[in-house]
Amino acid sequence: MCGITGYTGRSVALPFIMQGLEKLEYRGYDSAGVTLVDKSDLFTCKVSGRLDNLKAKLDEEAHQQTCGIGHTRWATHGVPSQLNSHPHTNSSGTISLVHNGIIENYLSLKQELLNKGYVFQSETDTEIIVHLLDDVYYHETGDMLQALLKVVNRLKGSFALCIVSKEFPDQIYVAKKESPMILGKNETGTFCASDAPALLAYGDQILPLKDKEVAILSPDDIRVFNFKGEEMKQEWIAAPYNIQAAQKGGYDSFMLKEIHEQPRAIRETLRGRIINDEIEINELNELDLDWKKTERIYFVACGTAYHAGISAAKELEKLTDVPVYAIPASEFRYGDPYLNGRCLCIFISQSGETADTIAAIKLAKQKQASTVGVVNVLGSSLTRLSDVCLYTCAGPEISVASTKAYTTQIVLLSCLIIKIAEKINGYKPDIQLIIDFKELPELVEKVLKHESQVKELSGLFKDKKDAYFIGRQHDYPVALEGSLKLKEVSYVHADAYYAGELKHGPIALIEDGTIVIALATQEKVAAKTISNIQETLARGSKVILITTESIEVDGFEYVIRLKEISRCLMPVQIIVLLQLLAYYVAVIKGCDIDKPRNLAKSVTVE
Ligand code: M6R
């Protein structure tokens, strides 16, 4: 989704702004722009398309300004175009701003400004902010902090704002509500960005702005205020990861690098979680929940994190009598879920900034439910909102297609559900599960050895536009995730079905050469799934079968066998194969794997 960078100090601003926008490219965008501040003028340059187009338009040598802001836009209101791209400037060209998020009441504010004679250049919701600021600053307050406070208090929706003006040529004003904004400083100046990777090369301490805060960045100083104008204490934290960790490290893409990082990510996530063969999640003791009276448990998330939630919910419902649900955050928030102080809600998110997930946790808190966040990014909004937060230690996930975040979520959620069951009914896991947890990183290394075999199988997709993933019981959520990976990066249309559901409709789509990826790793239902696979083979499908070493299958052309391990951890092994498959199919199709079309890494708008 959109990216923001800003710098003010004694160094030239443009290199910081551009490197930061490049670091945020992975988030997805369709246009880009910068404003650089001179004492006498603001210089703004905007383009449609990639950052390379912006670079081509800018003569870096000529731009020695030491204060400026930059933006990459992912279109929400108005088509991707030069006019709609940010920064947006007031009519007299004295104030310029960039914005991430969505202003929900922009139409009424726009009408108010039109009535006052303001003229609009773009179709965006953002442009109203700069005109509103112009109106309040020049006609009411004459003071930018007071003007900004008045403006942010009138905006409904989500925003991270970054503002420069020739009225205060070495200052940047920022504001945050529900969209991330991170500040930094070093000996040359102060800076800001919408996500940490943009700041990493410049300092190892960061200041994540809290919700409903504004800040003034000057070359030597940062001041933070709440929306009431009260100055706030600053809580600086160590940057969540270092610059090397956010680079490709010799791989062709971040996605491939991150697939290969999974053994280490899992090891890190498990660090301190298994002590003397016992699972430890002491954070749960901090919850104000009468466990034995728990009425409902919800797993709430979006996309890949939601798929991890379905797997966890399926496991947990087997361990207690408490009703357990996995619900996409976008449905949860509008579905009037049954919630009260005896409900436990677990919110899963890599970024910790996904707008629907954030709205969902706010709803749960409002209804007094206990909340647990399962989050990868330190200091993100979800970490601050949840009653207790458990970190997946996947490291920076740059690829839009989530890989190591998913496997670490499965691992951490597997620990979590066991502890929840223990608290509710004294459940104790089998020692085999502890052994499997410990061996999992090595097992994933073994699965990665199938890479060349999977690469070869990807050749089956050369002229294909569709694929179907099938599985029963606990294989099904993994089928969903496999199909999401394939469509995200290769644009091959992919659907996932319960294997037994095929003959109730979807089988009509199977014809000669249709690809079916079948998951049969569940001993109890494997034979049934095999029968469903036979039904597709009889109609000409080409089947890639993923099963275990012990399940009996015969006569399949393309089979990969995995070690049978505890059911809750099986998705980790399976998905590594499916991630590799999606990756190599995307290579064959010539797709831009780290920047899939229309997608954003962190979906900070509803
Ligand atoms: O940052 P989050 O985990 O909250 O993101 C949720 C989804 O937007 C994300 O998983 C998305 O589905 C990925 N592109 C999947 O690869």
Residues whose N, C-alpha, C, O or C-beta is under 5 A from the ligand:
A	BS01	M6R	C302 G303 T304 A305 I348 S349 Q350 S351 G352 T354 V400 A401 S402 A600 K601 V603
